[in-house]
Structures are given as C-alpha cells and as structure tokens.
Amino acid sequence: MADEGRAGPGDRTGVVPRESKTSEGPVVDKYNVEASEILANEALRLPITEAAPIYEQLLSVFPTAGKFWKQYVEAYMAVNNDDATKQIFSRCLLNCQLIPLWRCYIRFIRKTNEKKGAEGLEETKKAFEFMLNYVGTDISSGPVWMEYIAFLKSMPAMTAQEESLRMTAVRKIYQKAIVTPTHHVEQLWKDYENFENSVSRALAKGLLSEYQPKYNSARAVYRERKKYIDEIDWNMLAVPPTGSYKEEQQYLAWKKLLAFEKGNPQRIDSASAMRRVIFTYEQCLMYLYHYPDIWYDYATWHAKNGSVDSAVKTFQRALKALPDTDVLRYAYAELEESRGSIQPAKKIYESLLANGTNVSALTHIQFIRFLRRTEGVEAARKYFLDARKSPNCTYHVFVAYAMMAYCLDKDPKVAHNVFEAGLKRFMHEPGYILEYADFLCRLNDDRNVRALFERALSSLPPEESVEIWKRFGLFEQTYGDLASMLKVEQRRKEALSGTGEEGSSMLEGCLQDVVSRYSFMDLWPCSSKDLDHLARQEWLAKNVNRKIDKSNLGFGAASSGTDKGAGPTSTSKTNTSSKVIYPDTSRMVVYDPRQPTGSGFISGAVAPGLPALSGSIATSTVTSGGGTTKALDEILKLMPPALVAFIAHLPPVEGPSPDVDIVLSILLQSNIPNVQNAKTGLPPQQQPLAAGPGPTTSDLSASGRARSNQNSSTFRQSSKRKELERQEDDDTATVQSRPLPRDVFRLRQLQRSRGSASSQTGSAASGGSAFSGEPSGSSG
C-alpha cells in the first residue's frame, strides 16, 4: 500500500480516505463511502502498477467489498498476471461469497486450463464443484448451475461407458439445481425435463414424478425467499454502524432473512439446511462486518448446533474484524471456559490485560472472578494484590473482591479488611461509601455504619454528600429510634441548605418529611393524589428563586420543562398540571377595546418593494428603541412574495390574539397568484376593495339574503340552510365567531356590497377588509 506521507497514484483524485489534521487534532474519515467509490472508479483508468496501491488501501478499509475485489482481480487478469490473480483469489473468495466474484474465478480457471487437455478439464470440474459448494445456494446462482451443466455436456466421451458417466453426472447436477430456490429454478426444471426425455422417455417419467414435488417446494420457497432478498441493498459497503435509518432497515432485513433460513422452510436435510444458514451468515457479514451482535449470533448458532470448533473460528474472525470490542472477547472466553478449555480462555483474558495503562477496572474484576472459578481463592487473592497497585484500579475492584470474599469464600473478616484498605484510598468516592455501608448493614454492625457515615460526611463537600445523607436517613429509619431519625433529618437540612439541593427556607419541617419517614417500599401513608400535591409543592418551593430568572426570558417562554431533573417524583404518573409557566409580565399590555388600533405600536411599516401591511402585522410588533422596524424589514425580505402578500391580506386585530377560524378562512379564500388579477394586469395591492370597519351580524344576514335572491335555484336550498344556521347563532356574537362564506360567487357579491358601502361613506383606502383580505381602493 502506498505511503500516505508521499504522493502516490491515489493522490490524483484528491479524495483518498486518510487522516487529516485540523486545529482540533487529527480527524480520520476512512469510511467515506462516496470518496471510496470515486477512488475505485479512478483506479479503473490507471495501469495496474499504479492502481494496485489504491486497491490495497480500499480493501484494507473494506475487506468484504466484493466489487472492489472483483475490480482488483480483473485488472491483473487483463494483463495475464496469473500468479497475482491466484494470490488475490486466495485472499477474498472465502470471505466474499458473491456470485459475480466467483464467476470471475471460474472464468480464470477455465482460461488457464483450456489448453491442458483432460487434466485441465478435471481441474475445471473441481473448481466448479468447489464454487457450488460455497455459493450454490445463492438465489442468483442459477447461471452458475447452467454453466456447469453446459460444461459437463461439452466434455468428450469416447466410449459408451464414458457417455453413461457423463449423463449420470449431468443428471446429478440437474437434480441438485432444481431443488435449489434460485431465480432460474423454473428454467432449470424445463431443461431437466428436456434432458430426461432426450435420454429415455420411459426413465424420464419416473424421475420427473419423483422430483416434481421437490421442485414445487423449491419454487414456493424461492417466492418467499425473494421477498426478503429484495429488501437488501447489495451495493452498500460495510461501515461501522452510525444509527441511520438505512442502516437500521438493512440490519432488520438481514435478521429477517436469517430467521427465515433458520426455520428450514423447504424441510431439507439438516446438513443442507445448515449450509444455507452458514452461507446467509457469510453474506450478511459482508455488509454488517462491523456489527458485533451479528458475529456473536453466528458463533453461538454454531455452538448450539454442536460445531464448537466453528464457533471458535468465528470468534477469532470477529476479534480480527473488531479488535477493540471487549464484549466479544468475554464471550469468546466464556465459550472456551464452558467447554473446559481453561488455558485458551486465560490467554484471552491476558490479551485484554496486555494493553497496559488502557486496561479497564472491569477487566481486572472479570479476571479475578475467572481465576476464582478456575484456579481457586489463592490465585484470585494474588492477582488482586497486584491489580490494586495499578494506576487504573478504581474502587470497583475493591468492592468486587470484598464481596467475592464475603459471598463466595464466606470470609467476612477478609472482606472487612479489604473495605478498610480501600477506604484510605477512596474516602472521596460516595459510591464506595455506600457499598461499604451496605456491607456493614449485612453484618448488622450498626455502630460501624454510623461511624462510617460520620467519617464520610466530615470529609466530603456538601454538594457531593447528598446521597450519603439520604442513605444515612434511611439507615436511621431502619436501625435508629425517633430521636436519631429527627436529628439526622435536621442535620441533613442544615448541611444542604447552602447547596442547590435545598434552600434555606426548607430548614423548617414539612409534611413531605413525615411521608418519607413513614413509608415502606411501595406503601405510602397517604393517597397518590396527596403525593402528587406534596411533590409539586416541594418542587415549587425549591425553585421559587428561579422564577425571577425565568421571567427575564423574552415573551414568557420559560417553563418548568427547562429545568431538567427538577421535576417531582411520586408514585403516580406526571401530568401536565405539574408544569408551571411564568409569562413575561413586563411585556404585557392591558387590553382596552376602546383603544384605537395601532396605539403604542408601529403602523405602516413597509419593506421596500413589498405591499403595505395590514394592522395584523403592525400590531404584532412592539417598539423597542426603534429597532423593531428594521427587524420587520429584514424578516419581510427573507419571506417569499406570495407569503408576504398573504400576510398583508390578514385582517387587523385589536385583541390579544386573532381567531384561528378567521385566519383559516383567509387562507382558504386567498388565491396566490390571483387569476383574476393576472387577467386585469393590476398588482394585488392595486385591486379595488372596500375599507372600513368589519361588517356586523346584521350586515352579514342582509348580504346573505340579497345573495340568496340573486342565486339560481340550484343554490337556493343550500343558502336557506346556511341562513337558518346564522339565525340560530347569538345576535350579540362578534364578527370573529362567524364563519366566512367559501363559495366564490358569494365572496364576490360580498366584496361588491362592501365596496359600494365604503364608497358611499367616503372612507379612505388605508386599511383592508376584515373578510376579503384584499387591499381596499376607494376614491375617497
């Protein structure tokens, strides 16, 4: 492979996946699929001497990419380099069971043996048998079976005996092919019928009747199998899982296909069924090469079916593919230990410990347990003494060994000594203190438990002692009396009063403390409704000081949901009533219906090149140092013209918020671009329309009656029904509570009636109609 430090053949593309250095450090993107595809296409146009380093680099990243292997080997076949071709085939065939690659292999074998006579024919026959043994169950292997049959038929037969042997070999291959569910199973069956009838019609009748049910079963299984095969992307490259939707879909597709093959739907013999499952797993690993669970499933499937050696080989391949996945090493060691191979299992653990400073505490713990199981107490103790000197030895190692001595060795004295030794080193770890306290509680040593809590609380800062105080309180509820319980509770409040856990206002007692003292497991001294109420009140009391901070947020966007983890905990489900929203009262304006529209707001703010906006936009912007107009202009510049025109047609709003039905009605009525406007040649803002206040309820009724008289008889019944619905409504209802007409003819009539009314009163054209949504244009 070409040295990355110097310019190589692959540098011509400029997309070689390599390590690049940035200001934040080296960034490796070697699994860039697009760059790899471009690089492979570039290698096709290069001589093999320059393309070989590129292929080697690609295959080191994608070792199961059959298409890259095929390109690589065909490049050597093109220059007749047989030695290099054989070497490449030996590296890829067994791990890339892809039909195009194997057919390339057969083509190479036939080419190299075509001039060797009988010996070459025998070598070619062995190559066909070798290929069908591995990929003969592939759903796309039909052409391979046909090619092999054609090859057998073309073999010379000088005597009758040789002819008989040749026909027997052809019949045997046909009978294997017609029971394999492939795309060409029907064509193979027709060819088999013709073959048998050409040899002997009498013999053909019995053989065909014997294999007809087997062929029918294979054809039915093929149809089911094809449904699973079609869901798989056969062009994807094996990359580490990223959680993308496509990867999850491919993962599920492969799992379905594996489950289908494991069920043996064709009801064939167990050996043949196992070969099909093995082939499916091998193909799956070509694409899910970096998925440890697939490797584990493959190995455990081998072990469950009695092939432990194959399971061991699968684990070895998995560790080579994923060397940093420790869980596969533990599973491999478990397999070796379960079958009595202690030394191989020990070597696996030692390989985990060979990383030096990168060894995790979990590795030490698991090796101690392994030694305790396989070599006894003394071996485990000896390793623990060495492991505790390691710089990456955490308190977990001490806890694990102490509990092993207590539970397995039945030696509480050794366990106590280990905990005491660890206490000198991990006094600052609350988790270790709690584990030690649990151990002392098992010994019923309440005096030492209290001493441990006192020692820990005296050395830990208040913000790290929250859990210690909680456990201390629970301990006193179990082992202490009432006076000790109340004393520890008061001390806890005093100690935590300066932290964020509890405020100084919580120093006095509350009912929640009584509930915690007199509850047991899932039993509570009050109802779930009371628990919810107490939890909410406690949370509100703790966050009372945060209310001022949240009120500074713009437009009252703060709520209790922004404080993660601060919500109350109770036995009942959390409901929406526990969320408290604090509006920004400093930005609120008292609504007064007598106040004229636009009072205190910017009106008439128009962006360059855009139509004038109605009062709905003007009233929605608050003056703040003169910067709101500029902000509005910037927003309008970013909007599409159609959206700006729609916003400009919205009615003016004098209340706190517009009615949703009105907005939806405007949306339904708006025609952007307006066909009628396009015919007249006038822009939308110059179309004549009525202005002035919105119509009253009586106006709506009158206009409705006028329109119903003008309509044809086809619309009379629908108009009468709508008129009755209007009369049933309350006469004192506001305009916004009235549904707008959606019929185009009635809308136009309404626009004309409002336009004539506004022209008679001489109203100005500065505003827009609350119903039409179009700019008004009276002459004044």
Stockholm file with secondary structure:
# STOCKHOLM 1.0

chainA/1-780         MADEGRAGPGDRTGVVPRESKTSEGPVVDKYNVEASEILANEALRLPITEAAPIYEQLLSVFPTAGKFWKQYVEAYMAVNNDDATKQIFSRCLLNCQLIPLWRCYIRFIRKTNEKKGAEGLEETKKAFEFMLNYVGTDISSGPVWMEYIAFLKSMPAMTAQEESLRMTAVRKIYQKAIVTPTHHVEQLWKDYENFENSVSRALAKGLLSEYQPKYNSARAVYRERKKYIDEIDWNMLAVPPTGSYKEEQQYLAWKKLLAFEKGNPQRIDSASAMRRVIFTYEQCLMYLYHYPDIWYDYATWHAKNGSVDSAVKTFQRALKALPDTDVLRYAYAELEESRGSIQPAKKIYESLLANGTNVSALTHIQFIRFLRRTEGVEAARKYFLDARKSPNCTYHVFVAYAMMAYCLDKDPKVAHNVFEAGLKRFMHEPGYILEYADFLCRLNDDRNVRALFERALSSLPPEESVEIWKRFGLFEQTYGDLASMLKVEQRRKEALSGTGEEGSSMLEGCLQDVVSRYSFMDLWPCSSKDLDHLARQEWLAKNVNRKIDKSNLGFGAASSGTDKGAGPTSTSKTNTSSKVIYPDTSRMVVYDPRQPTGSGFISGAVAPGLPALSGSIATSTVTSGGGTTKALDEILKLMPPALVAFIAHLPPVEGPSPDVDIVLSILLQSNIPNVQNAKTGLPPQQQPLAAGPGPTTSDLSASGRARSNQNSSTFRQSSKRKELERQEDDDTATVQSRPLPRDVFRLRQLQRSRGSASSQTGSAASGGSAFSGEPSGSSG
#=GR chainA/1-780 SS CCCTTSCCGGGGTSCCCCEEEETTEEEECTTCHHHHHHHHHHHHTSCHHHHHHHHHHHHHHCTTCHHHHHHHHHHHHHTTCHHHHHHHHHHHTTTCCCHHHHHHHHHHHHHHHTTSHHHHHHHHHHHHHHHHHHHTTSTTCHHHHHHHHHHHHHSCCCSHHHHHHHHHHHHHHHHHHTTSCCTTHHHHHHHHHHHHHHHCHHHHHHHHHHHHHHHHHHHHHHHHHHHHHTTSCTTCCCCCCCCCHHHHHHHHHHHHHHHHHHTCTTCCCHHHHHHHHHHHHHHHHHHSTTCHHHHHHHHHHHHHTTCHHHHHHHHHHHHHHCTTCHHHHHHHHHHHHHTTCHHHHHHHHHHHHTTGGGCCHHHHHHHHHHHHHHTCHHHHHHHHHHHTTSTTCCHHHHHHHHHHHHHTSCCHHHHHHHHHHHHTTCTTCHHHHHHHHHHHHHTTCHHHHHHHHHHHHHHSCGGGCHHHHHHHHHHHHHHSCHHHHHHHHHHHHHHHTTSSSSCGGGSSCCHHHHHHHTCBTTBCSSCHHHHHHHHHHHHHHHTTTHHHHHHTSGGGCCBGGGSTTCSCCCSSCCCGGGCCBCCCGGGCCCCCTTSCTTTTBCCCCCCTTSCCCCHHHHTTCBCSTTCHHHHHHHHHHHSCHHHHHHHHTSCCCCSSSCCHHHHHHHHHHCCSSCHHHHHHTCCGGGSCCCCSSCCCHHHHHHHHHHHHHHSCGGGHHHHHHHHHHHHHSCTTCCGGGSCCCCCHHHHHHHHHHHHHHHHHHTCCSSSBCTTTCSBCCCCC
#=GC SS_cons         CCCTTSCCGGGGTSCCCCEEEETTEEEECTTCHHHHHHHHHHHHTSCHHHHHHHHHHHHHHCTTCHHHHHHHHHHHHHTTCHHHHHHHHHHHTTTCCCHHHHHHHHHHHHHHHTTSHHHHHHHHHHHHHHHHHHHTTSTTCHHHHHHHHHHHHHSCCCSHHHHHHHHHHHHHHHHHHTTSCCTTHHHHHHHHHHHHHHHCHHHHHHHHHHHHHHHHHHHHHHHHHHHHHTTSCTTCCCCCCCCCHHHHHHHHHHHHHHHHHHTCTTCCCHHHHHHHHHHHHHHHHHHSTTCHHHHHHHHHHHHHTTCHHHHHHHHHHHHHHCTTCHHHHHHHHHHHHHTTCHHHHHHHHHHHHTTGGGCCHHHHHHHHHHHHHHTCHHHHHHHHHHHTTSTTCCHHHHHHHHHHHHHTSCCHHHHHHHHHHHHTTCTTCHHHHHHHHHHHHHTTCHHHHHHHHHHHHHHSCGGGCHHHHHHHHHHHHHHSCHHHHHHHHHHHHHHHTTSSSSCGGGSSCCHHHHHHHTCBTTBCSSCHHHHHHHHHHHHHHHTTTHHHHHHTSGGGCCBGGGSTTCSCCCSSCCCGGGCCBCCCGGGCCCCCTTSCTTTTBCCCCCCTTSCCCCHHHHTTCBCSTTCHHHHHHHHHHHSCHHHHHHHHTSCCCCSSSCCHHHHHHHHHHCCSSCHHHHHHTCCGGGSCCCCSSCCCHHHHHHHHHHHHHHSCGGGHHHHHHHHHHHHHSCTTCCGGGSCCCCCHHHHHHHHHHHHHHHHHHTCCSSSBCTTTCSBCCCCC
//
